[in-house]
Amino acid sequence: MTRVLAIRFDVDSVTCIEQGIPRLRRLADRLGVRFTFFVNMGYSFNWLYTARHLLRPRSGQRADRTSQPSLPRSLSTTKKLGWLGVIKTVALNPRLGERYRATFDALYADGHELGLHGGTDHVIWQRALDGLDAEGLEDLFRPAFQNFTERYGRPAGFASPGFRFNEAVLELLDAEGFTYASDMAGEHPFRPSMADGQPYRHYQVPVNVLGDENVPLVEQGRARGKTTREIVDSLVDAIAPRDFALAYGHPYVEGVEASLLGNAIERLRETHEVVTVGEYLTRWRARDG
């Protein structure tokens, strides 16, 4: 049996769209493959939340200077977005689904799978989801969902910013008929359980190729100063043993470094077929589901 590899990209910044996606489109066309893009239809920055966070009193505890420094997990925001990307994000803060509709349309026309990435505000979903009541979650989700649906049809897949979800989100995914989400940890797809033990209707399709604390392997490798060859080797080593491998990243890193990703895919072409996350789930269900 040919093994399966899916790669999902969370699109949540200006740099993702302006620099990463064009390179990923060219890579996909050259290799004859299709990816899954979870797109943020709303804002990637929130002035009010950021101001409140900066003004919040800090703990008086001092760092333990005797402890050994830990390895860096991820790149800084400026290294991921670049200074121009940071300036555009903070100063302009566009609604990505409106400002970059043509780019999302091009992905859709190319045959890539598009899924929904959170709601109208990436920061609130990732940082303050549990503080929302039912009305707040609806206000955050509904406009993004409607905008996506009007343009591309009802999305099959969903990914929460920062892998942040709760029971209300799981219930919402079922209510809106999503086929799958990709937020929970695990090795293979499964249907999550409700509080009473009954399964939800949608599947969770876990990312099983990733670094520490949900950081993509490519980004983590760059943060730790690894060479391109070392990063490619780590990707191949993580994917090669798996019959079903799902990796993820962001176009602002893995897209900008598309040649690195392409190198890894080419080394795996004889053993793994690259498919979308939706097709990945279909293949898994046909075998094990």
Phi and psi in degrees as a GROMACS rama.xvg file:
@    title "Ramachandran Plot"
@    xaxis  label "Phi"
@    yaxis  label "Psi"
@TYPE xy
-67.7372  130.395  THR-2
-75.3852  162.364  ARG-3
-120.749  136.622  VAL-4
-129.274  124.783  LEU-5
-116.759  145.695  ALA-6
-129.176  122.07  ILE-7
-108.651  143.253  ARG-8
-121.857  127.475  PHE-9
-91.3019  115.944  ASP-10
-98.9366  105.989  VAL-11
-141.67  22.471  ASP-12
-154.773  162.045  SER-13
-60.0124  -42.971  VAL-14
-63.4778  -38.1945  THR-15
-51.9366  -46.6948  CYS-16
-81.5009  -43.4099  ILE-17
-77.4231  -33.5292  GLU-18
-111.832  -41.3455  GLN-19
-79.0659  -47.303  GLY-20
-61.7784  -43.7798  ILE-21
-57.0653  -38.1277  PRO-22
-71.0093  -37.1289  ARG-23
-68.4711  -35.5181  LEU-24
-63.1533  -43.6758  ARG-25
-64.9021  -40.6096  ARG-26
-62.4599  -46.5756  LEU-27
-61.3787  -41.4191  ALA-28
-65.5325  -40.5021  ASP-29
-64.9598  -38.4817  ARG-30
-91.0674  -10.2385  LEU-31
69.6374  38.2069  GLY-32
-124.964  168.695  VAL-33
-131.891  143.73  ARG-34
-111.502  175.889  PHE-35
-112.796  129.029  THR-36
-117.543  118.124  PHE-37
-92.3864  113.042  PHE-38
-103.387  136.105  VAL-39
-85.2197  115.648  ASN-40
-86.4441  -6.22281  MET-41
-118.979  -138.183  GLY-42
-89.3714  148.403  TYR-43
-104.805  -3.5052  SER-44
-139.438  146.692  PHE-45
-133.249  109.819  ASN-46
-62.3879  -45.7092  TRP-47
-64.5923  -46.0501  LEU-48
-62.9345  -42.2412  TYR-49
-63.6406  -42.3277  THR-50
-63.3112  -43.4394  ALA-51
-63.4133  -38.7625  ARG-52
-66.1022  -41.5962  HIS-53
-68.5143  -30.4942  LEU-54
-87.6546  -7.02267  LEU-55
-65.7155  135.367  ARG-56
-59.3047  139.585  PRO-57
-92.5875  153.909  ARG-58
-65.3451  145.408  SER-59
-82.1095  -1.51408  GLY-60
-69.4869  140.935  GLN-61
-100.315  148.955  ARG-62
-66.4596  147.242  ALA-63
-78.2341  104.706  ASP-64
-74.3864  -10.7807  ARG-65
-89.7198  -13.2787  THR-66
-74.9354  152.686  SER-67
-75.0686  136.341  GLN-68
-65.6473  138.927  PRO-69
-83.2843  159.254  SER-70
-67.6421  141.999  LEU-71
-63.0239  142.623  PRO-72
-96.4622  -36.3137  ARG-73
-145.794  168.143  SER-74
-79.4172  155.458  LEU-75
-69.4828  162.612  SER-76
-59.4508  -41.3396  THR-77
-67.4664  -34.4549  THR-78
-72.4688  -29.3971  LYS-79
-78.0995  -44.315  LYS-80
-97.2295  -20.3035  LEU-81
77.1576  154.962  GLY-82
-62.39  -38.3178  TRP-83
-65.1189  -39.6892  LEU-84
-64.3799  -39.4991  GLY-85
-62.6959  -45.404  VAL-86
-62.2832  -44.8988  ILE-87
-63.4038  -40.415  LYS-88
-65.1285  -46.0683  THR-89
-77.2937  -45.0894  VAL-90
-78.7242  -40.9242  ALA-91
-94.7792  -43.4521  LEU-92
42.8186  60.4756  ASN-93
-74.5716  156.863  PRO-94
-71.9319  111.413  ARG-95
-62.4094  -37.5991  LEU-96
-66.0272  -25.1463  GLY-97
-92.9329  -48.4845  GLU-98
-64.6542  -34.1742  ARG-99
-118.593  33.8121  TYR-100
-57.4253  -39.722  ARG-101
-61.7607  -36.3512  ALA-102
-68.2706  -43.9901  THR-103
-64.9424  -38.4783  PHE-104
-60.4775  -39.3977  ASP-105
-66.1972  -40.6017  ALA-106
-60.5378  -44.3722  LEU-107
-62.8397  -43.8275  TYR-108
-65.2913  -31.4216  ALA-109
-69.4358  -17.819  ASP-110
97.3607  9.19085  GLY-111
-72.4126  153.66  HIS-112
-83.486  129.601  GLU-113
-109.009  131.315  LEU-114
-125.311  171.827  GLY-115
-94.9589  134.878  LEU-116
-112.343  92.0757  HIS-117
71.5081  -146.269  GLY-118
-121.486  -131.616  GLY-119
-91.1334  -7.19989  THR-120
-143.554  106.562  ASP-121
-62.9689  -40.5396  HIS-122
-65.7864  -47.4797  VAL-123
-62.4444  -42.1305  ILE-124
-62.5589  -44.5349  TRP-125
-75.8242  -35.4643  GLN-126
-104.71  -22.125  ARG-127
-136.936  23.5483  ALA-128
-58.277  -44.7337  LEU-129
-70.443  -11.3404  ASP-130
-88.342  -1.79876  GLY-131
-89.5823  139.342  LEU-132
-86.4446  -176.531  ASP-133
-59.5906  -40.6038  ALA-134
-67.5634  -39.1827  GLU-135
-64.3249  -41.3093  GLY-136
-65.2547  -40.8842  LEU-137
-62.2529  -43.904  GLU-138
-63.5674  -33.8618  ASP-139
-74.8763  -38.8336  LEU-140
-86.1165  -45.9108  PHE-141
-59.97  -48.1031  ARG-142
-61.6198  -38.9901  PRO-143
-66.139  -42.9749  ALA-144
-62.6778  -44.3835  PHE-145
-67.099  -40.7969  GLN-146
-61.0748  -45.8139  ASN-147
-62.9614  -47.5047  PHE-148
-63.434  -40.5054  THR-149
-63.4575  -27.5843  GLU-150
-94.6902  -39.7238  ARG-151
-127.525  5.27019  TYR-152
85.6338  171.6  GLY-153
-64.5056  127.185  ARG-154
-71.6351  140.285  PRO-155
-82.2247  -33.4923  ALA-156
-115.158  154.46  GLY-157
-142.606  142.702  PHE-158
-138.192  129.194  ALA-159
-83.0085  138.08  SER-160
-54.2878  128.729  PRO-161
67.7604  17.0391  GLY-162
59.9582  24.8252  PHE-163
-90.4279  118.705  ARG-164
-143.504  167.483  PHE-165
-148.814  -175.149  ASN-166
-62.3957  -36.3065  GLU-167
-63.0599  -37.5626  ALA-168
-66.5429  -44.259  VAL-169
-60.2307  -41.0724  LEU-170
-65.3686  -38.4123  GLU-171
-64.6486  -41.4797  LEU-172
-61.6058  -41.1955  LEU-173
-65.471  -44.5831  ASP-174
-62.609  -32.9225  ALA-175
-93.6939  3.42343  GLU-176
76.7345  25.0533  GLY-177
-65.196  141.368  PHE-178
-77.2153  -39.6596  THR-179
-153.796  159.83  TYR-180
-128.78  167.503  ALA-181
-135.613  64.0306  SER-182
-119.103  -25.3102  ASP-183
-93.7921  156.958  MET-184
-80.1136  154.533  ALA-185
155.215  177.622  GLY-186
-101.886  -33.9127  GLU-187
-134.051  161.423  HIS-188
-59.3539  149.824  PRO-189
-160.157  162.091  PHE-190
-95.9368  119.983  ARG-191
-67.8236  161.076  PRO-192
-103.307  143.418  SER-193
-75.7955  175.954  MET-194
-61.1928  -30.5578  ALA-195
-88.8977  5.8128  ASP-196
92.1828  -10.3152  GLY-197
-75.1707  145.382  GLN-198
-79.4759  144.534  PRO-199
-68.0242  163.19  TYR-200
-77.7783  -33.0951  ARG-201
-82.5648  159.612  HIS-202
-96.6702  153.418  TYR-203
-103.113  130.844  GLN-204
-115.196  94.9458  VAL-205
-70.4361  145.087  PRO-206
-75.15  120.6  VAL-207
-113.564  4.83838  ASN-208
-122.717  97.2637  VAL-209
-160.911  168.266  LEU-210
-93.3512  -158.576  GLY-211
-67.9728  139.937  ASP-212
51.6798  43.2522  GLU-213
67.2595  20.3881  ASN-214
-86.9949  133.046  VAL-215
-58.1164  147.593  PRO-216
-61.2221  -39.2182  LEU-217
-64.5404  -48.5887  VAL-218
-61.9211  -43.1143  GLU-219
-64.0734  -39.5818  GLN-220
-61.5954  -43.4532  GLY-221
-64.4225  -41.1485  ARG-222
-61.7036  -31.1003  ALA-223
-94.876  10.058  ARG-224
75.1512  21.2067  GLY-225
-74.4212  153.563  LYS-226
-76.0037  164.54  THR-227
-57.9582  -43.4836  THR-228
-62.3888  -40.4831  ARG-229
-64.439  -38.682  GLU-230
-68.9197  -43.8732  ILE-231
-59.5936  -44.3101  VAL-232
-59.9551  -40.7911  ASP-233
-66.6122  -37.4735  SER-234
-64.1915  -49.9659  LEU-235
-61.6729  -43.0295  VAL-236
-63.4922  -33.9691  ASP-237
-77.2659  -31.8988  ALA-238
-86.345  -41.047  ILE-239
-52.6465  -42.2915  ALA-240
-76.2676  -11.3725  PRO-241
-92.4836  133.306  ARG-242
-70.2111  -35.0972  ASP-243
-127.27  107.663  PHE-244
-117.353  131.036  ALA-245
-126.168  114.279  LEU-246
-108.201  161.005  ALA-247
-145.607  165.934  TYR-248
-172.543  -165.811  GLY-249
-129.026  142.571  HIS-250
-58.7619  -23.2203  PRO-251
-71.2252  -15.0888  TYR-252
-117.464  -65.1937  VAL-253
-68.2092  -24.8423  GLU-254
-77.0257  -46.166  GLY-255
-60.6938  -32.5519  VAL-256
-99.3404  40.5266  GLU-257
-60.9689  -31.3766  ALA-258
-65.3848  -33.9926  SER-259
-64.3987  -48.2343  LEU-260
-61.764  -40.8298  LEU-261
-61.7553  -37.5134  GLY-262
-60.668  -44.727  ASN-263
-64.4203  -43.2807  ALA-264
-62.703  -42.709  ILE-265
-64.1002  -35.1585  GLU-266
-69.6714  -19.9219  ARG-267
-103.733  1.89771  LEU-268
-60.8476  -31.8478  ARG-269
-75.3308  -18.6854  GLU-270
-114.383  -25.9926  THR-271
-127.07  135.906  HIS-272
-96.6153  129.288  GLU-273
-84.8262  123.647  VAL-274
-133.902  170.451  VAL-275
-75.652  167.221  THR-276
-65.4478  -37.5581  VAL-277
-60.7188  -43.0201  GLY-278
-68.7081  -36.815  GLU-279
-54.2372  -48.6201  TYR-280
-64.0171  -41.4548  LEU-281
-60.3343  -44.2062  THR-282
-64.4309  -41.393  ARG-283
-66.2179  -42.7325  TRP-284
-64.521  -36.3865  ARG-285
-64.8859  -29.142  ALA-286
-92.2809  -46.5002  ARG-287
-124.71  -12.9307  ASP-288
